[in-house]
Amino acid sequence: MIRRLVRDQTGASAVEFALVAPMLIALVLGLVDFGSALRERMQLTAAAHAGIQYAARNPDNLGGISSAVTASGSIPSARLSIATSTACECSDGTSVACAGGACPVGSPRTYVTVTVAESYPLLFHYPGLGTSVSLSAQASQRVE
């Protein structure tokens, strides 16, 4: 009777599945979180581009740039951190001051950069990773 029970394979696949299922579930949950964070990163990129499009027309209106960023997507504005910077350089690539800077040849070119960042809350808690990750996107454009 004991020999027959030892050779019996009934239920072996259920035991194997019980051993593998936790790893499969963890893998699927990680993929869901990664996909959600990637979608959020794409929304941040779109928001940065919306801000830079506004900045191309109104480079000195920082409030308008921030409004364009927050109005561009579905990310709550309370989670967003928006930074705008302006830099000027000559045609040879040397940096100059935007106010009163002079170039050896021609006039300085002005570039505006919009950086959008957020602390994205993870859908699931992972040991050692915390409850959120930092995501950011940046867009730059030359303004006339």
C-alpha positions as CSV (number, residue, x, y, z in Angstrom):
1,M,0.0,0.0,0.0
2,I,2.8,2.4,0.9
3,R,4.6,1.6,-2.4
4,R,1.5,2.4,-4.3
5,L,1.2,5.8,-2.6
6,V,4.8,6.6,-3.2
7,R,4.4,6.0,-7.0
8,D,1.1,7.9,-7.2
9,Q,1.5,11.2,-9.2
10,T,-2.0,12.5,-8.4
11,G,-1.7,16.1,-7.2
12,A,1.9,16.6,-8.3
13,S,1.0,19.4,-10.7
14,A,-1.0,21.2,-8.0
15,V,2.0,21.1,-5.6
16,E,4.3,22.4,-8.4
17,F,1.9,25.2,-9.2
18,A,1.7,26.1,-5.5
19,L,5.5,26.5,-5.5
20,V,5.7,28.5,-8.7
21,A,2.5,30.7,-8.2
22,P,4.0,33.2,-5.7
23,M,6.9,34.0,-8.1
24,L,4.5,34.4,-11.1
25,I,2.2,36.7,-9.1
26,A,5.2,38.8,-8.0
27,L,6.4,39.0,-11.6
28,V,3.0,40.1,-12.9
29,L,2.5,42.7,-10.2
30,G,6.0,44.1,-11.0
31,L,5.1,44.3,-14.7
32,V,1.8,46.1,-13.9
33,D,3.7,48.7,-11.7
34,F,6.4,49.1,-14.3
35,G,3.8,49.7,-17.1
36,S,1.9,52.2,-14.9
37,A,5.2,54.1,-14.1
38,L,6.1,54.1,-17.8
39,R,2.7,55.5,-18.8
40,E,3.1,58.2,-16.1
41,R,6.6,59.0,-17.5
42,M,5.1,59.4,-20.9
43,Q,2.6,61.8,-19.5
44,L,5.4,63.8,-17.8
45,T,7.2,64.0,-21.2
46,A,4.0,65.3,-22.9
47,A,3.5,67.8,-20.1
48,A,7.1,69.1,-20.5
49,H,6.6,69.4,-24.2
50,A,3.4,71.4,-23.6
51,G,5.3,73.7,-21.3
52,I,8.1,74.2,-23.8
53,Q,5.6,75.0,-26.6
54,Y,4.1,77.7,-24.5
55,A,7.5,78.9,-23.5
56,A,8.4,79.3,-27.2
57,R,5.8,82.0,-27.5
58,N,6.0,83.5,-24.0
59,P,9.5,82.7,-22.6
60,D,9.2,85.2,-19.7
61,N,5.8,84.1,-18.4
62,L,6.7,81.4,-15.9
63,G,3.2,81.2,-14.5
64,G,1.8,80.6,-17.9
65,I,4.4,77.8,-18.5
66,S,3.4,76.1,-15.3
67,S,-0.3,76.4,-16.2
68,A,0.4,74.9,-19.6
69,V,2.2,72.0,-18.0
70,T,-0.6,71.3,-15.4
71,A,-3.4,71.7,-18.0
72,S,-1.7,69.3,-20.4
73,G,-2.5,66.0,-18.7
74,S,-4.2,64.0,-16.0
75,I,-1.4,64.2,-13.4
76,P,-2.5,66.0,-10.2
77,S,-0.8,69.3,-10.0
78,A,-0.1,68.7,-6.2
79,R,2.4,65.9,-7.2
80,L,4.1,67.9,-9.9
81,S,7.3,69.9,-9.5
82,I,7.9,72.3,-12.4
83,A,11.2,74.1,-13.0
84,T,12.0,76.5,-15.9
85,S,15.4,77.7,-16.8
86,T,16.9,80.0,-19.5
87,A,20.4,79.8,-20.9
88,C,22.1,81.8,-23.7
89,E,25.0,80.8,-25.9
90,C,26.9,82.1,-28.8
91,S,27.1,80.4,-32.2
92,D,30.4,78.8,-31.3
93,G,28.8,77.1,-28.2
94,T,30.2,79.4,-25.4
95,S,27.8,80.4,-22.7
96,V,27.0,84.0,-22.1
97,A,24.8,85.9,-19.8
98,C,21.3,86.4,-21.2
99,A,21.1,89.9,-20.0
100,G,23.7,92.0,-21.8
101,G,25.8,89.1,-23.0
102,A,27.8,89.7,-26.2
103,C,29.0,87.2,-28.7
104,P,32.0,87.7,-31.0
105,V,29.8,87.0,-34.0
106,G,26.1,87.6,-34.1
107,S,23.7,87.8,-31.1
108,P,23.3,85.2,-28.3
109,R,20.8,82.3,-28.9
110,T,18.3,81.8,-26.0
111,Y,17.2,78.4,-24.9
112,V,14.4,77.6,-22.5
113,T,14.3,74.3,-20.6
114,V,11.2,73.0,-18.8
115,T,11.7,70.2,-16.2
116,V,8.7,68.3,-14.8
117,A,9.2,65.9,-11.9
118,E,6.9,64.0,-9.6
119,S,7.0,61.4,-6.9
120,Y,5.0,58.6,-8.4
121,P,3.2,56.4,-5.8
122,L,3.7,52.7,-6.6
123,L,0.6,50.5,-6.9
124,F,2.1,47.8,-4.7
125,H,4.6,47.8,-1.9
126,Y,7.9,46.2,-2.6
127,P,10.4,45.5,0.2
128,G,13.4,47.8,-0.1
129,L,11.9,50.0,-2.8
130,G,9.6,52.2,-0.7
131,T,6.2,53.4,-1.6
132,S,7.1,55.8,-4.5
133,V,9.7,56.4,-7.2
134,S,10.9,59.7,-8.6
135,L,10.1,60.4,-12.3
136,S,11.1,63.4,-14.4
137,A,11.0,64.6,-17.9
138,Q,12.8,67.6,-19.6
139,A,12.3,69.5,-22.8
140,S,14.4,72.3,-24.2
141,Q,13.9,74.6,-27.1
142,R,15.5,77.6,-28.7
143,V,13.4,80.7,-28.5
144,E,13.5,83.8,-30.7
